Amino acid sequence: MEREAAIIGSTEAVAAREAAIARSAEAIGLHSGHAILIETGAEPVIERLARHERPAPDIPPELWAWTFVVKDMIDVAGLPTTRGSALYGSEEALTTAPCVKALERAGALLVGKANQHEFAWGVTSENPHWGDVRNPRHPHLSPGGSSGGTAAALAAGIARFGLGTDTGGSVRIPAACCGVVGLRPGAGAVPSEGVAPLAPMFDVVGPMTTSVADCARVWRVLSGEAVEPPDSLSGLVVGVAEGCAQAGEFAGLGAEVREIALPYDILPPYWTIVGAQARRTHEATYPRAAESYSEGVRRKLEGAAGIGHREYRRAIEELAAVRARFSAEMSGVDLLIMPTLGGPAPRFGCDEAAVRGEVGRLTAVVSALGLPALAVGDLQMVGRREADVLRAGLCREARGGGVPEPR
């Protein structure tokens, strides 16, 4: 991908870095009451930004002076990792997660840690410990979860891009609610070292940006895979689920479109596996320190109590069977498109327990299938590889396709 032509030498590189820091600092001030960042320790975020020291190269690296935030499930040396909870964050991380190191080596400037739903388990990012994240673009709506702080930071202009984690939709739901872009890669595509788990079988780290072009560029740094926009989608077969409103756009880009039905019978085994793994993730602290958990997360952990080996193995087998069946049904289909949100976007202050099943039903199906997905607002593209969904998104964006608003 072409480098930004305006940055051609050390003087221009320094100016670009200083301008990026100033934009972030201004946006942080404007949104200081919105609980977007988790600010811990003695060093304020703006002061840390200003002290970034990096020699200006004659040829700046790929993400030079791009500001970014990371969800507070991800370790950064010298900063606490709270997991959005009251239990963690009393000590600084000793090392930085490899995914963050790769971005910093490419010239990106870390702004700070983004707020989130407690323990990355929820769809609203309303957090009793660190404050309820507000949605900068749609104040009456939740920013989504669990990577709500990352999405809100992009929508507010605090950072150009960010990292989130996604187990059942935690990158894609906030992207839809805040009107940004989020990529859920396949399992293992981005290293998970230094990232706190929820349900390891489905946990992934994914980039969040304000455009598909930026997402492809960050993805190149994270994965080493360059993705270029095709001239059209001619020759592709696109499966359309849930009456996706953008079906006509894809036909206009040259694709053959056909309706498909999603395998919702994959959700019971999926949620059994998630619950069982989350219980094991928290076994050192729950129920021993149950009083430090919010009521919402306590209810989820209690709901997963008693899932034993036999039920867990049966769920694994059922999940594999549905995956195999759906793969056979989708033979000859190159891409799936559907809304990101399974229903109306959650309102700020709603009962998370009452909305999470409907809001996350489409993203959860995709997570259960183990497929990469790109959310461009309330449009979700699903493919066999990350490059498949990024190419489709780049083609649509190049032809003027915007970011669909949340319902």
N, C-alpha and C positions, 0 to 999 in steps of 0.2 A: 504494500500500500504506500502511496506517495507521502513523503514527509511534508510537514507544514512549511511551505516555501518561505514564509516570513522569517523563519528561524534559521539563519544561515551562518552565523558566526557567534563568537563569544559575547559580543556586546548585545546583540539581539537576543541571545539565549538568556542572559542575565535579566534583560528587560522583561522577557516573557515570564520568567520565574517570579519576578517581583510583582508583575501585574496579576498573576494567578493567585499569589498569596493575598494581595490586597482585595481581590474579589471574594475570596473565601472569608477573609476577616470581616468584610462588610456584611456578607450574608449571615455569618454567625451572629453578628450583632443584631441584625434585623429579626432573626428568628430565635433569639436567646431564650424566650419563654415557651418554646414549643417542644422541649425535651427530645430533640433530634439526636444530640450527642450525649454520650455518657462521659462526663468530665470528672475524673477522679485524680487524686494526688494534688501536689502543691503547684503544679505547673499548668496554667491555663492554656487552652487549646491555641489561642491566637499567638501567645508568646512562643509556644513551641513551633508553630508554623514559621514565625519570623526568624527563628534560629536555625532553620534548615540550612546546612552548609554543604554545598556541592560545587566543585569547580565547573565552570562553564566550558564545555567542549566546543571545538570548532564545528563538529558535526554532531548535533544533539541526538541522543538515543530516541528510541521509538515513542516513548511517552513523556518526553521532556516537559516539565512544568505542568503536567496534568495532575490536578489535585484529586485525591481519592480518600474515601473512608472505608473502614472495615467493620463489619458486624462484630459485636463484642462476644462472639464465640471463638474468635480467631486471635491467636497470640501475636503480640508485638512486644519485643524485648523492651523492658523499661516501663511498660504500661500494664495495669491490671487487666485481667480478663474476667469480667463479672458474670458472664452468661446471662446478663439481665436479671440477676438474682440478688438476694441478700446473703447468700452463703459463700460466694466467691468474690475475689477481687481485693482481698486484704493484702496480698503480696503482688509485686510486679512479676510479669512473665520474664523468664531468664533468656529465652530464645524467641526468634521471630519465625512464624510459619513460612515454609518455602514458597507458598503462593504469594505472600506479601513481599518476600525478598526479591522474587522475580520482577515484580512491578517496580520496586525501588531501583533495582539495577537498570531498568529501562527508563529511569529518569523521573518517575512519578513521585509526587510529594504527598506524604501521608498527613491528612488533616487531623484525624483522630478516630475514636471508636464510636460506632453508631448504636443508638438505643435499639431495643428489640422487645418482642414478647418474651416473657420470662422463660428461660431454658429453651428458647426457640420452639415453643410448643403452643401455638395459638395464631389466630388470623387477624388480630386487631392492633397489636403492639401497645395496648393499654397496660401500663406496667406500674404496680403499686410501690415498687422500690425506687425506680428511677424516673418516674413521671410518665404520663400518657403522651405518646408521640402524636403530634398534630400533622394533618395533611396540608401542606402549603398551597396546593392547587385547588383542593376541594375541601374547605374547612368544615363542612357539614358531614364529611365522610371520614371514616377511619382511614389511616394510611395503609391498612392491610398488615399482614404479619406472616411469618414472624420477622422478616427483615424490613420492618416498617421504617426504622430510622435511616437505613441506607437509601431506600427509595425517597424518603422525605428530604434527605440531604441533597439529592440530585435535583429534585423539584424546586428546592429552595435556592439553588445555586451555591451551596456550601462546598460542593465538590463536583468535579466533572464526571467521575465514575466511582463505583464502589464494589465491594465484595459482599455477597450475602451467602447464606446457606439455605438449602432447600431439601426438605424431607418429603413433604406432601404438597408443596406449593409455596414455600416460604420466600422464594425469589419472585415467582410469577404473580402471586396475589398482590403484593405491594406494587409491583410494576403496573398492574391494571388499575389499582386504586389511585395511584399518584401520577399516572400518565407517563411512565417511562418504559424502558426496555430491560428485560431480564432473561438471561440464558441459564437454563438448567442443563448442565452437561451430563453425559453418561457417567455411571459409577466409575471412579478411579481416574477420570480424565484430568482432574486437577488434584494434586497431592493433598491428602487429608491430615498430614502431620501438623501438629500445632493447632488443630481445630477441635473444639469440644464436641463430643457426640450427643446425639439424641437417640436415633435408631440407626446404627451403622450400616445396615444393609441398604438403606435408602438415602442416607445423608450424602449430599454433594456440596461443593463450593462453586458458586457461579458469579459471573460479572453482571453488574447492573450499570446502565448508561442512559443517556438521553436520546441516542439514535442507534440504529442498527450498524451504521458505519463505524461509530465509536466502539460498539460491542465487538465487531469483527477485529478491530485493531487491538483491543485489550485481549481478546481470545488468542490472537497471534502470539502475544507475549507470554500468556499463561501456558499455551500448548505447543507453540512452534509451528502451528498450522496456519498458513495464509489462505484466506478465502476471498475470492474476487467476485464481483456481481456479474451474473450472466445477463445477456441482452434480453432474454425472454425466458419464460418457463415452458416453451414449446417442447413437447415430448413427455412432459411430466403428467402423471395421473395423480390428482389431488382428491383425497377422501374428505367429504364435508360432514361434520357431526354437529348435532344440536342446532341445525338451521343457521349455521354461521353466516353472519350478515355480509362478510367479505367474499363470499363464494364467487360473485360476479367479477370482482377485481381479479381473482386468480384466473378465471376464464379469459378475461381481457388481456392477461399477460401471456396467454398461449397455452395454458394448462387444460387438460381434460378433467372436468370435475364430475364426481359421482357421490351420492350419499352413502354414508357408512353408519353403522351402529356401534357404539362403544360397549366394551364388556364390563358392565357394572358388577357382574358377579365376581370380579376380582377384588372388590373392596372389602368384603368380610375377611378373607385371609390376610389381606394387606394390613388392615387395622389390628388384627390379632398379632401379627409379627411386630408392628410398630409398638404396640402396647407392651408386649413381652420384652422387647429389647430396651425400651425406655425404662421399664422397671429395673432391669439389670444395670443400666447406666446409672441409676440413682440409688442402687442398693446400699451404698456406703453412707448415704445421708437421709434416706427415706425408708421407714418412718421415724428413724432416730431423731431427725431435726425437722419434723413435719411442721412445727410452728413457724419455721423460716420460709415456708413455701406459701404462695398465694392460694386462696381457696380454689381457683380455677385449675391450677396444676395439681393440687392435691386430689381433686375429683378425678382427673384423668389418670393419675397413678392408682387411685383406689379402684377405678373401673377396670384397670389391667391386672389387678391382683388375682392370683390363683391360676394364671395361665401357665400350665406345666409343660413338660417335655412332649407328652403325647399330643396335646392340642397344638403346640407350636410346630411339631413336625408335620402334622396333618395340614396346617396352614401353608407351610412351605411347599408341600406337594400340590395342594390346590392352586397356589399361585403359579407354580411352574406349568401346570396343566392349562390354565387359562392363557398364560403367555404363549404357549405352543399353539393352542387353538386359534388365538387371534392372529398370530404371525401367519398361519396358513390362510386365514380368511383375507388377510391384507396382501397376499401375494399379488404383485402387479401394481400395487399402490405405492407411490413414491413419497407422499407427504400427506399428513392429516392437518386439517384446520378446524378450529372450534373456538368458542369464546374462552377466555382465560377464567373468568368467574362463572361459577355454576348458578348464580342468581344475582340479585341486586347487590351492589357494593355495600358492605356493612356501614351503618351510620355511626358517627362518633358517639361513644357512650352506650352503645348497644350491649346486650347480654351476649358475650362471645359464645357461650355454650349453645345458645339458641340459633346462632347463624353459621357456625363453623362447618357443619355438615353440608349445607347447601352451597355456601360460598366456595368450599374447597373440593367439591365432588369431581370436577373435571381435572383439576391439577392432580388430585390423588390418583385417579385412574392412570394418568400418564406416568406418575412416579411408580405405581405398582407394575406397570408394563416395563419399566426400566429404560424408557426411551428419552433421548435428548429433546428438549423443547425450548422454543423461543417465544416469550411473551412480549408483544408490542402493544402496550396498553391492554385492552380487553380483547385482543386477538392472540390466539395461541397456535403456533405452528409446531408440528411434531414430526420428527423424521428418524431415520436409523442412525444417522451420524450428525454431529454438531454442524459440520459443513453443509449438510442438506438444508437445515433450517436457516442458517445464516445466509446462504445463497438466495433462498426464497425471500427472506426479509430484505436483503440488499436490493434485489430486483424490484420488489414492491416499493421500497423507499425511493429508489432512483426514478421511478415512474410517478412520484408524487403521492404515494400512499402514506397517510398520516397515522397518528397514534389514536386508535379508537378510545373514546371516553368511557368511563365506567357507567354501568346502568344505574 
